[in-house]
Amino acid sequence: MASRLLARPGRLVALAVLLGLVGAGIWAWQSARTSTPVSADDALATFQEGGGAAGARRPGAPRPGVYTYRQEGSERGGAGPFSVTRSLPAKARYVVTLTPDGYQEELALSEEHTEALRLRLDREGARAVWRRTEVRFAGVGRDDRRELRPPPLHRPREPAVGRTWGGRYMAGELPVAYRSRVLRRDAVAVGGRRVPVVVIRTEGDTGGAHPGTRVDTVWWAPGPALPVRWRIEMEIEGVVGLRTRADLTLVDLEPAR
């Protein structure tokens, strides 16, 4: 067999190419089924690149820095009948940087999945003015950045139990309808202490080229202005689909800087 292949170098090259393609396919499949944790150093670098703690903290904004969450969950992505499921890392990073009129939060569920929201603080509360979502499978994906018009109310200044709000806005060219409700008061253990919170549930429906639904349940601590627990349930349809389920609990109220 070996002598016949050596006598026909064209076949040997073809076989080498075929084996290379098979190996590359196996590597891509395995890498698509894993999520890479974001290191504390990388999160701190993101914090510094975003301006760090520059500027004065405004009421309603968290302390700038890098927060760590314990995380459980998984996500599935794919096109048509082909999909890949992967577990999320045991830790997620939440980076807060200040802006002239509020702050920006960046939640890195993994190196392959990052979400960011820029918030403007006014008399009514926090309004979302810009959103970013970057998701990759096997190195392939999209970094989606969109302005929100008109800026929706993300969270009122005084989220009393029973309060509701919602409306419609455009995320770039995508129409979004959302509704939020403060469900109840609660407390969450963070770093050995019980932190008072209000539980806020937000449901959003996106239309257009990337239709989907998303439900965020946030255990919001008004004192430090932080989500001390955060549950995300998201499903996006279209040519490429994505389904994410994540449950995060804050490790420490003190950010790294």
ChimeraX commands (.cxc) that place a marker at each C-alpha (Angstrom):
marker #1 position 0.00,0.00,0.00 radius 0.5
marker #1 position 2.76,2.46,0.99 radius 0.5
marker #1 position 4.77,1.67,-2.16 radius 0.5
marker #1 position 1.73,2.29,-4.37 radius 0.5
marker #1 position 1.12,5.69,-2.69 radius 0.5
marker #1 position 4.81,6.64,-3.06 radius 0.5
marker #1 position 4.64,5.74,-6.72 radius 0.5
marker #1 position 1.70,8.13,-7.14 radius 0.5
marker #1 position 2.62,11.42,-5.38 radius 0.5
marker #1 position -0.60,13.08,-6.52 radius 0.5
marker #1 position -2.64,10.63,-4.45 radius 0.5
marker #1 position -0.33,11.15,-1.48 radius 0.5
marker #1 position -0.86,14.91,-1.61 radius 0.5
marker #1 position -4.63,14.42,-1.93 radius 0.5
marker #1 position -4.62,12.10,1.07 radius 0.5
marker #1 position -2.61,14.61,3.11 radius 0.5
marker #1 position -5.06,17.39,2.23 radius 0.5
marker #1 position -8.02,15.16,3.12 radius 0.5
marker #1 position -6.50,14.25,6.49 radius 0.5
marker #1 position -5.77,17.91,7.13 radius 0.5
marker #1 position -9.35,18.87,6.42 radius 0.5
marker #1 position -10.66,16.10,8.67 radius 0.5
marker #1 position -8.33,17.20,11.45 radius 0.5
marker #1 position -9.35,20.83,11.04 radius 0.5
marker #1 position -13.01,19.83,11.12 radius 0.5
marker #1 position -12.54,17.83,14.33 radius 0.5
marker #1 position -10.65,20.72,15.93 radius 0.5
marker #1 position -13.34,23.22,14.91 radius 0.5
marker #1 position -16.08,20.94,16.24 radius 0.5
marker #1 position -14.34,20.45,19.58 radius 0.5
marker #1 position -13.56,24.17,19.97 radius 0.5
marker #1 position -17.15,25.09,19.16 radius 0.5
marker #1 position -18.32,22.85,22.02 radius 0.5
marker #1 position -16.26,24.67,24.67 radius 0.5
marker #1 position -16.40,28.13,26.24 radius 0.5
marker #1 position -13.26,29.95,27.32 radius 0.5
marker #1 position -13.32,31.69,30.72 radius 0.5
marker #1 position -12.35,35.36,30.81 radius 0.5
marker #1 position -9.36,35.87,33.09 radius 0.5
marker #1 position -9.24,38.58,35.74 radius 0.5
marker #1 position -6.25,40.15,33.95 radius 0.5
marker #1 position -8.13,40.37,30.65 radius 0.5
marker #1 position -11.15,41.90,32.39 radius 0.5
marker #1 position -8.92,44.46,34.11 radius 0.5
marker #1 position -7.35,45.30,30.74 radius 0.5
marker #1 position -10.85,45.92,29.33 radius 0.5
marker #1 position -11.58,48.16,32.32 radius 0.5
marker #1 position -8.44,50.23,31.74 radius 0.5
marker #1 position -9.07,50.48,27.99 radius 0.5
marker #1 position -12.55,51.82,28.77 radius 0.5
marker #1 position -11.15,54.67,30.83 radius 0.5
marker #1 position -11.07,52.87,34.17 radius 0.5
marker #1 position -12.38,54.99,37.01 radius 0.5
marker #1 position -12.03,58.29,35.13 radius 0.5
marker #1 position -14.76,60.77,36.01 radius 0.5
marker #1 position -16.97,61.25,39.06 radius 0.5
marker #1 position -19.42,58.54,40.04 radius 0.5
marker #1 position -23.02,59.64,39.74 radius 0.5
marker #1 position -25.92,58.52,41.96 radius 0.5
marker #1 position -27.42,55.34,40.53 radius 0.5
marker #1 position -24.14,54.06,39.07 radius 0.5
marker #1 position -22.11,51.19,40.55 radius 0.5
marker #1 position -18.52,51.62,41.64 radius 0.5
marker #1 position -16.33,51.25,38.54 radius 0.5
marker #1 position -14.18,48.14,38.30 radius 0.5
marker #1 position -14.32,44.42,37.58 radius 0.5
marker #1 position -16.86,42.21,39.35 radius 0.5
marker #1 position -16.88,38.42,39.28 radius 0.5
marker #1 position -19.95,36.15,39.20 radius 0.5
marker #1 position -20.34,32.45,39.77 radius 0.5
marker #1 position -22.04,31.12,36.68 radius 0.5
marker #1 position -24.07,28.11,35.62 radius 0.5
marker #1 position -25.55,27.59,32.21 radius 0.5
marker #1 position -25.12,26.63,28.59 radius 0.5
marker #1 position -25.82,27.86,25.10 radius 0.5
marker #1 position -26.60,26.37,21.72 radius 0.5
marker #1 position -25.84,27.93,18.36 radius 0.5
marker #1 position -26.08,26.84,14.77 radius 0.5
marker #1 position -27.59,27.21,11.33 radius 0.5
marker #1 position -30.42,25.09,9.96 radius 0.5
marker #1 position -30.28,21.49,11.25 radius 0.5
marker #1 position -26.68,21.87,12.48 radius 0.5
marker #1 position -26.15,23.13,16.02 radius 0.5
marker #1 position -23.55,22.95,18.79 radius 0.5
marker #1 position -24.18,23.05,22.55 radius 0.5
marker #1 position -21.54,24.25,25.00 radius 0.5
marker #1 position -21.39,24.83,28.73 radius 0.5
marker #1 position -20.58,28.29,30.06 radius 0.5
marker #1 position -17.51,28.80,32.29 radius 0.5
marker #1 position -17.82,28.67,36.08 radius 0.5
marker #1 position -17.08,32.42,36.28 radius 0.5
marker #1 position -18.31,35.47,34.39 radius 0.5
marker #1 position -16.85,39.00,34.51 radius 0.5
marker #1 position -18.80,42.25,34.75 radius 0.5
marker #1 position -16.85,45.40,33.87 radius 0.5
marker #1 position -18.18,48.83,34.86 radius 0.5
marker #1 position -16.69,52.02,33.42 radius 0.5
marker #1 position -17.96,55.57,33.85 radius 0.5
marker #1 position -19.22,57.78,31.02 radius 0.5
marker #1 position -19.94,61.54,31.02 radius 0.5
marker #1 position -23.67,60.98,31.64 radius 0.5
marker #1 position -23.75,57.56,33.32 radius 0.5
marker #1 position -21.85,54.32,32.91 radius 0.5
marker #1 position -21.25,51.33,30.69 radius 0.5
marker #1 position -21.58,47.71,31.78 radius 0.5
marker #1 position -19.90,44.85,29.93 radius 0.5
marker #1 position -20.87,41.30,30.85 radius 0.5
marker #1 position -18.48,38.63,29.58 radius 0.5
marker #1 position -20.15,35.23,29.96 radius 0.5
marker #1 position -17.07,33.82,28.20 radius 0.5
marker #1 position -14.43,34.93,25.72 radius 0.5
marker #1 position -16.88,33.83,23.03 radius 0.5
marker #1 position -19.93,35.71,24.37 radius 0.5
marker #1 position -19.84,39.35,25.51 radius 0.5
marker #1 position -22.71,41.78,26.04 radius 0.5
marker #1 position -22.48,45.50,26.79 radius 0.5
marker #1 position -24.96,48.25,27.57 radius 0.5
marker #1 position -24.35,51.99,27.82 radius 0.5
marker #1 position -26.66,53.71,30.29 radius 0.5
marker #1 position -27.57,57.36,30.69 radius 0.5
marker #1 position -28.68,58.44,34.16 radius 0.5
marker #1 position -31.41,61.09,34.47 radius 0.5
marker #1 position -34.19,62.06,36.86 radius 0.5
marker #1 position -36.29,59.04,35.89 radius 0.5
marker #1 position -33.52,56.46,36.25 radius 0.5
marker #1 position -31.20,54.62,33.86 radius 0.5
marker #1 position -31.89,54.72,30.12 radius 0.5
marker #1 position -30.13,52.42,27.66 radius 0.5
marker #1 position -28.62,54.32,24.74 radius 0.5
marker #1 position -26.36,51.71,23.10 radius 0.5
marker #1 position -26.01,47.93,23.06 radius 0.5
marker #1 position -23.36,45.46,21.95 radius 0.5
marker #1 position -23.57,41.68,21.54 radius 0.5
marker #1 position -20.65,39.56,20.36 radius 0.5
marker #1 position -21.04,35.78,20.04 radius 0.5
marker #1 position -18.64,33.36,18.34 radius 0.5
marker #1 position -18.61,29.61,17.72 radius 0.5
marker #1 position -15.30,28.08,16.54 radius 0.5
marker #1 position -13.97,31.57,15.89 radius 0.5
marker #1 position -16.89,32.52,13.66 radius 0.5
marker #1 position -19.45,35.05,14.77 radius 0.5
marker #1 position -20.54,38.65,14.82 radius 0.5
marker #1 position -19.83,41.77,16.89 radius 0.5
marker #1 position -23.18,43.57,16.82 radius 0.5
marker #1 position -23.32,47.22,17.99 radius 0.5
marker #1 position -26.50,49.30,17.85 radius 0.5
marker #1 position -27.83,52.63,19.08 radius 0.5
marker #1 position -31.21,52.45,20.81 radius 0.5
marker #1 position -33.82,55.02,19.74 radius 0.5
marker #1 position -35.60,56.38,21.66 radius 0.5
marker #1 position -33.52,55.27,24.67 radius 0.5
marker #1 position -35.73,52.86,26.67 radius 0.5
marker #1 position -36.05,53.10,30.44 radius 0.5
marker #1 position -33.82,50.29,31.66 radius 0.5
marker #1 position -34.49,50.76,35.36 radius 0.5
marker #1 position -36.41,53.48,37.26 radius 0.5
marker #1 position -34.74,55.50,39.99 radius 0.5
marker #1 position -37.12,54.03,42.58 radius 0.5
marker #1 position -38.08,50.45,41.57 radius 0.5
marker #1 position -40.98,49.92,43.98 radius 0.5
marker #1 position -42.63,46.48,44.16 radius 0.5
marker #1 position -45.45,46.24,41.63 radius 0.5
marker #1 position -44.16,48.99,39.39 radius 0.5
marker #1 position -44.29,48.28,35.64 radius 0.5
marker #1 position -42.86,50.02,32.59 radius 0.5
marker #1 position -42.12,49.22,28.97 radius 0.5
marker #1 position -42.52,50.37,25.41 radius 0.5
marker #1 position -41.01,50.11,21.95 radius 0.5
marker #1 position -37.72,51.26,20.47 radius 0.5
marker #1 position -35.37,50.59,17.57 radius 0.5
marker #1 position -32.03,48.81,18.03 radius 0.5
marker #1 position -30.43,50.03,14.82 radius 0.5
marker #1 position -32.99,48.83,12.26 radius 0.5
marker #1 position -34.46,46.12,14.53 radius 0.5
marker #1 position -37.79,46.81,16.29 radius 0.5
marker #1 position -37.93,45.83,19.96 radius 0.5
marker #1 position -40.89,45.70,22.36 radius 0.5
marker #1 position -40.23,45.23,26.08 radius 0.5
marker #1 position -42.04,45.15,29.40 radius 0.5
marker #1 position -40.62,45.17,32.93 radius 0.5
marker #1 position -42.06,44.56,36.38 radius 0.5
marker #1 position -40.71,44.70,39.92 radius 0.5
marker #1 position -41.84,41.36,41.34 radius 0.5
marker #1 position -40.86,41.44,45.02 radius 0.5
marker #1 position -38.26,42.26,47.66 radius 0.5
marker #1 position -35.67,39.65,48.57 radius 0.5
marker #1 position -32.12,39.22,49.88 radius 0.5
marker #1 position -29.08,37.51,48.33 radius 0.5
marker #1 position -25.97,36.27,50.14 radius 0.5
marker #1 position -22.83,37.97,48.76 radius 0.5
marker #1 position -19.47,37.48,50.44 radius 0.5
marker #1 position -21.02,36.27,53.68 radius 0.5
marker #1 position -23.60,39.06,54.05 radius 0.5
marker #1 position -27.26,39.29,53.09 radius 0.5
marker #1 position -27.83,42.08,50.57 radius 0.5
marker #1 position -31.35,43.55,50.23 radius 0.5
marker #1 position -32.63,43.48,46.65 radius 0.5
marker #1 position -35.68,43.98,44.49 radius 0.5
marker #1 position -36.38,41.35,41.84 radius 0.5
marker #1 position -37.01,42.83,38.37 radius 0.5
marker #1 position -38.17,40.80,35.39 radius 0.5
marker #1 position -37.85,42.16,31.85 radius 0.5
marker #1 position -39.22,40.45,28.75 radius 0.5
marker #1 position -38.16,41.64,25.31 radius 0.5
marker #1 position -39.23,40.68,21.78 radius 0.5
marker #1 position -37.03,41.60,18.81 radius 0.5
marker #1 position -38.25,41.58,15.21 radius 0.5
marker #1 position -36.58,42.10,11.86 radius 0.5
marker #1 position -33.66,40.07,10.53 radius 0.5
marker #1 position -32.78,38.62,13.95 radius 0.5
marker #1 position -36.12,37.82,15.62 radius 0.5
marker #1 position -36.01,36.50,19.13 radius 0.5
marker #1 position -37.10,36.71,22.74 radius 0.5
marker #1 position -35.16,37.45,25.88 radius 0.5
marker #1 position -36.07,37.35,29.58 radius 0.5
marker #1 position -33.78,38.93,32.19 radius 0.5
marker #1 position -34.55,38.38,35.88 radius 0.5
marker #1 position -32.32,40.61,37.99 radius 0.5
marker #1 position -31.93,40.66,41.77 radius 0.5
marker #1 position -31.07,44.36,41.91 radius 0.5
marker #1 position -29.33,45.84,44.97 radius 0.5
marker #1 position -30.19,49.59,45.05 radius 0.5
marker #1 position -27.42,50.44,47.55 radius 0.5
marker #1 position -24.39,49.39,45.47 radius 0.5
marker #1 position -26.46,49.74,42.24 radius 0.5
marker #1 position -25.55,46.21,41.20 radius 0.5
marker #1 position -27.23,43.06,39.91 radius 0.5
marker #1 position -26.20,40.64,42.65 radius 0.5
marker #1 position -27.95,37.81,40.85 radius 0.5
marker #1 position -28.86,37.68,37.18 radius 0.5
marker #1 position -30.74,35.06,35.20 radius 0.5
marker #1 position -30.68,35.28,31.38 radius 0.5
marker #1 position -32.95,33.28,29.05 radius 0.5
marker #1 position -32.44,34.23,25.41 radius 0.5
marker #1 position -33.42,32.67,22.09 radius 0.5
marker #1 position -32.60,34.23,18.70 radius 0.5
marker #1 position -33.90,32.81,15.43 radius 0.5
marker #1 position -33.10,33.49,11.79 radius 0.5
marker #1 position -30.41,32.10,9.50 radius 0.5
marker #1 position -28.18,31.57,12.53 radius 0.5
marker #1 position -29.84,30.72,15.84 radius 0.5
marker #1 position -28.68,31.13,19.42 radius 0.5
marker #1 position -30.14,29.89,22.68 radius 0.5
marker #1 position -28.51,30.98,25.97 radius 0.5
marker #1 position -29.37,30.08,29.56 radius 0.5
marker #1 position -27.22,31.60,32.31 radius 0.5
marker #1 position -27.58,32.02,36.07 radius 0.5
marker #1 position -25.07,34.35,37.74 radius 0.5
marker #1 position -24.44,35.21,41.40 radius 0.5
marker #1 position -22.08,37.98,42.49 radius 0.5
marker #1 position -18.99,36.85,44.43 radius 0.5
marker #1 position -17.97,40.16,46.08 radius 0.5
marker #1 position -19.44,43.66,46.31 radius 0.5
marker #1 position -15.92,45.12,46.13 radius 0.5
marker #1 position -14.69,45.48,42.52 radius 0.5
marker #1 position -11.14,44.77,41.37 radius 0.5
marker #1 position -9.38,47.81,39.88 radius 0.5
marker link #1:1,2 radius 0.2
marker link #1:2,3 radius 0.2
marker link #1:3,4 radius 0.2
marker link #1:4,5 radius 0.2
marker link #1:5,6 radius 0.2
marker link #1:6,7 radius 0.2
marker link #1:7,8 radius 0.2
marker link #1:8,9 radius 0.2
marker link #1:9,10 radius 0.2
marker link #1:10,11 radius 0.2
marker link #1:11,12 radius 0.2
marker link #1:12,13 radius 0.2
marker link #1:13,14 radius 0.2
marker link #1:14,15 radius 0.2
marker link #1:15,16 radius 0.2
marker link #1:16,17 radius 0.2
marker link #1:17,18 radius 0.2
marker link #1:18,19 radius 0.2
marker link #1:19,20 radius 0.2
marker link #1:20,21 radius 0.2
marker link #1:21,22 radius 0.2
marker link #1:22,23 radius 0.2
marker link #1:23,24 radius 0.2
marker link #1:24,25 radius 0.2
marker link #1:25,26 radius 0.2
marker link #1:26,27 radius 0.2
marker link #1:27,28 radius 0.2
marker link #1:28,29 radius 0.2
marker link #1:29,30 radius 0.2
marker link #1:30,31 radius 0.2
marker link #1:31,32 radius 0.2
marker link #1:32,33 radius 0.2
marker link #1:33,34 radius 0.2
marker link #1:34,35 radius 0.2
marker link #1:35,36 radius 0.2
marker link #1:36,37 radius 0.2
marker link #1:37,38 radius 0.2
marker link #1:38,39 radius 0.2
marker link #1:39,40 radius 0.2
marker link #1:40,41 radius 0.2
marker link #1:41,42 radius 0.2
marker link #1:42,43 radius 0.2
marker link #1:43,44 radius 0.2
marker link #1:44,45 radius 0.2
marker link #1:45,46 radius 0.2
marker link #1:46,47 radius 0.2
marker link #1:47,48 radius 0.2
marker link #1:48,49 radius 0.2
marker link #1:49,50 radius 0.2
marker link #1:50,51 radius 0.2
marker link #1:51,52 radius 0.2
marker link #1:52,53 radius 0.2
marker link #1:53,54 radius 0.2
marker link #1:54,55 radius 0.2
marker link #1:55,56 radius 0.2
marker link #1:56,57 radius 0.2
marker link #1:57,58 radius 0.2
marker link #1:58,59 radius 0.2
marker link #1:59,60 radius 0.2
marker link #1:60,61 radius 0.2
marker link #1:61,62 radius 0.2
marker link #1:62,63 radius 0.2
marker link #1:63,64 radius 0.2
marker link #1:64,65 radius 0.2
marker link #1:65,66 radius 0.2
marker link #1:66,67 radius 0.2
marker link #1:67,68 radius 0.2
marker link #1:68,69 radius 0.2
marker link #1:69,70 radius 0.2
marker link #1:70,71 radius 0.2
marker link #1:71,72 radius 0.2
marker link #1:72,73 radius 0.2
marker link #1:73,74 radius 0.2
marker link #1:74,75 radius 0.2
marker link #1:75,76 radius 0.2
marker link #1:76,77 radius 0.2
marker link #1:77,78 radius 0.2
marker link #1:78,79 radius 0.2
marker link #1:79,80 radius 0.2
marker link #1:80,81 radius 0.2
marker link #1:81,82 radius 0.2
marker link #1:82,83 radius 0.2
marker link #1:83,84 radius 0.2
marker link #1:84,85 radius 0.2
marker link #1:85,86 radius 0.2
marker link #1:86,87 radius 0.2
marker link #1:87,88 radius 0.2
marker link #1:88,89 radius 0.2
marker link #1:89,90 radius 0.2
marker link #1:90,91 radius 0.2
marker link #1:91,92 radius 0.2
marker link #1:92,93 radius 0.2
marker link #1:93,94 radius 0.2
marker link #1:94,95 radius 0.2
marker link #1:95,96 radius 0.2
marker link #1:96,97 radius 0.2
marker link #1:97,98 radius 0.2
marker link #1:98,99 radius 0.2
marker link #1:99,100 radius 0.2
marker link #1:100,101 radius 0.2
marker link #1:101,102 radius 0.2
marker link #1:102,103 radius 0.2
marker link #1:103,104 radius 0.2
marker link #1:104,105 radius 0.2
marker link #1:105,106 radius 0.2
marker link #1:106,107 radius 0.2
marker link #1:107,108 radius 0.2
marker link #1:108,109 radius 0.2
marker link #1:109,110 radius 0.2
marker link #1:110,111 radius 0.2
marker link #1:111,112 radius 0.2
marker link #1:112,113 radius 0.2
marker link #1:113,114 radius 0.2
marker link #1:114,115 radius 0.2
marker link #1:115,116 radius 0.2
marker link #1:116,117 radius 0.2
marker link #1:117,118 radius 0.2
marker link #1:118,119 radius 0.2
marker link #1:119,120 radius 0.2
marker link #1:120,121 radius 0.2
marker link #1:121,122 radius 0.2
marker link #1:122,123 radius 0.2
marker link #1:123,124 radius 0.2
marker link #1:124,125 radius 0.2
marker link #1:125,126 radius 0.2
marker link #1:126,127 radius 0.2
marker link #1:127,128 radius 0.2
marker link #1:128,129 radius 0.2
marker link #1:129,130 radius 0.2
marker link #1:130,131 radius 0.2
marker link #1:131,132 radius 0.2
marker link #1:132,133 radius 0.2
marker link #1:133,134 radius 0.2
marker link #1:134,135 radius 0.2
marker link #1:135,136 radius 0.2
marker link #1:136,137 radius 0.2
marker link #1:137,138 radius 0.2
marker link #1:138,139 radius 0.2
marker link #1:139,140 radius 0.2
marker link #1:140,141 radius 0.2
marker link #1:141,142 radius 0.2
marker link #1:142,143 radius 0.2
marker link #1:143,144 radius 0.2
marker link #1:144,145 radius 0.2
marker link #1:145,146 radius 0.2
marker link #1:146,147 radius 0.2
marker link #1:147,148 radius 0.2
marker link #1:148,149 radius 0.2
marker link #1:149,150 radius 0.2
marker link #1:150,151 radius 0.2
marker link #1:151,152 radius 0.2
marker link #1:152,153 radius 0.2
marker link #1:153,154 radius 0.2
marker link #1:154,155 radius 0.2
marker link #1:155,156 radius 0.2
marker link #1:156,157 radius 0.2
marker link #1:157,158 radius 0.2
marker link #1:158,159 radius 0.2
marker link #1:159,160 radius 0.2
marker link #1:160,161 radius 0.2
marker link #1:161,162 radius 0.2
marker link #1:162,163 radius 0.2
marker link #1:163,164 radius 0.2
marker link #1:164,165 radius 0.2
marker link #1:165,166 radius 0.2
marker link #1:166,167 radius 0.2
marker link #1:167,168 radius 0.2
marker link #1:168,169 radius 0.2
marker link #1:169,170 radius 0.2
marker link #1:170,171 radius 0.2
marker link #1:171,172 radius 0.2
marker link #1:172,173 radius 0.2
marker link #1:173,174 radius 0.2
marker link #1:174,175 radius 0.2
marker link #1:175,176 radius 0.2
marker link #1:176,177 radius 0.2
marker link #1:177,178 radius 0.2
marker link #1:178,179 radius 0.2
marker link #1:179,180 radius 0.2
marker link #1:180,181 radius 0.2
marker link #1:181,182 radius 0.2
marker link #1:182,183 radius 0.2
marker link #1:183,184 radius 0.2
marker link #1:184,185 radius 0.2
marker link #1:185,186 radius 0.2
marker link #1:186,187 radius 0.2
marker link #1:187,188 radius 0.2
marker link #1:188,189 radius 0.2
marker link #1:189,190 radius 0.2
marker link #1:190,191 radius 0.2
marker link #1:191,192 radius 0.2
marker link #1:192,193 radius 0.2
marker link #1:193,194 radius 0.2
marker link #1:194,195 radius 0.2
marker link #1:195,196 radius 0.2
marker link #1:196,197 radius 0.2
marker link #1:197,198 radius 0.2
marker link #1:198,199 radius 0.2
marker link #1:199,200 radius 0.2
marker link #1:200,201 radius 0.2
marker link #1:201,202 radius 0.2
marker link #1:202,203 radius 0.2
marker link #1:203,204 radius 0.2
marker link #1:204,205 radius 0.2
marker link #1:205,206 radius 0.2
marker link #1:206,207 radius 0.2
marker link #1:207,208 radius 0.2
marker link #1:208,209 radius 0.2
marker link #1:209,210 radius 0.2
marker link #1:210,211 radius 0.2
marker link #1:211,212 radius 0.2
marker link #1:212,213 radius 0.2
marker link #1:213,214 radius 0.2
marker link #1:214,215 radius 0.2
marker link #1:215,216 radius 0.2
marker link #1:216,217 radius 0.2
marker link #1:217,218 radius 0.2
marker link #1:218,219 radius 0.2
marker link #1:219,220 radius 0.2
marker link #1:220,221 radius 0.2
marker link #1:221,222 radius 0.2
marker link #1:222,223 radius 0.2
marker link #1:223,224 radius 0.2
marker link #1:224,225 radius 0.2
marker link #1:225,226 radius 0.2
marker link #1:226,227 radius 0.2
marker link #1:227,228 radius 0.2
marker link #1:228,229 radius 0.2
marker link #1:229,230 radius 0.2
marker link #1:230,231 radius 0.2
marker link #1:231,232 radius 0.2
marker link #1:232,233 radius 0.2
marker link #1:233,234 radius 0.2
marker link #1:234,235 radius 0.2
marker link #1:235,236 radius 0.2
marker link #1:236,237 radius 0.2
marker link #1:237,238 radius 0.2
marker link #1:238,239 radius 0.2
marker link #1:239,240 radius 0.2
marker link #1:240,241 radius 0.2
marker link #1:241,242 radius 0.2
marker link #1:242,243 radius 0.2
marker link #1:243,244 radius 0.2
marker link #1:244,245 radius 0.2
marker link #1:245,246 radius 0.2
marker link #1:246,247 radius 0.2
marker link #1:247,248 radius 0.2
marker link #1:248,249 radius 0.2
marker link #1:249,250 radius 0.2
marker link #1:250,251 radius 0.2
marker link #1:251,252 radius 0.2
marker link #1:252,253 radius 0.2
marker link #1:253,254 radius 0.2
marker link #1:254,255 radius 0.2
marker link #1:255,256 radius 0.2
marker link #1:256,257 radius 0.2
view
